[in-house]
Amino acid sequence: MTTPVSQPRRVERLVQGRATSDGDGVKLTRVLTHELQLRLDPFLMLDAFGSDEAADYIGGFPSHPHRGFETITYMIAGRMRHKDSAGHEGLLEDGGVQWMTAGRGVIHSELPEQEEGRMEGFQLWLNLPGRDKLCEPWYQDFPASAIPEVVTETATVRVIAGEHAGVKGAMQRDATQPLYLDVHLAPGASLAQALPEGHHAFVYVYRGSLGIAGTEVARQRMAILAQQAGSDGVVLQAGTEPTRALLIAGRPLREPIAQYGPFVMNTQQEIFQAVEDFRAGRLA
Ligand code: MN
């Protein structure tokens, strides 16, 4: 089922996320931080959240703006409702994905629709090329049943974006060609995935552990995959426990990145404009 890989990438570096909070006191781990934006271009941020304690998530993310990039929210467990200022709303539940292209601007809220129980998931920020940063805002909710899966005896791969073993994911993007896989492996099982040579790639382990080309990657660690000349993919090998990990890759945009909080543009001037447009009510 899997694509053969003859020159697998090695791990360049292991990263431990930084505990922080965002929104109205939501506890989370920032796995892909600001300092890694050039190294992992076109990805700007990855937050992991997961708690059984309502106090860690109940405040959610009240009304806030975005401009210039895309947010991809993947719920592992829990219920989160989003509403935007243009009147769109949707409910994100276990296994579902929201793909939002902020483009020229949205103002939205992301609030838990539960008062107890587990809330777990990820939010990934994917950059837009300069020519698309002011495009019309767009989003789509994918319930769990709309995410294609490749199932074998020892692995389940949920294909959120890109392609695995000939199965196309829920989303494709021309400029950044993102690959976003949620890989579930039985103990000891392995999985190969083709990766274009120049694409930036990383793996985040959230259950169990992985071996990647001889490097052990523990739970809650991100492995940045090396940019090796001649490499054609990556091989993930589960440890002794059932293992789950995100495998994310994309084509770098190689453009300047100017960020001010929820605005990501190419220049400082465009950031000033975003702030001014937000203050003047032109983002809604
Ligand atoms: Mn948001």
Residues whose N, C-alpha, C, O or C-beta is under 5 A from the ligand:
A	BS01	MN	none
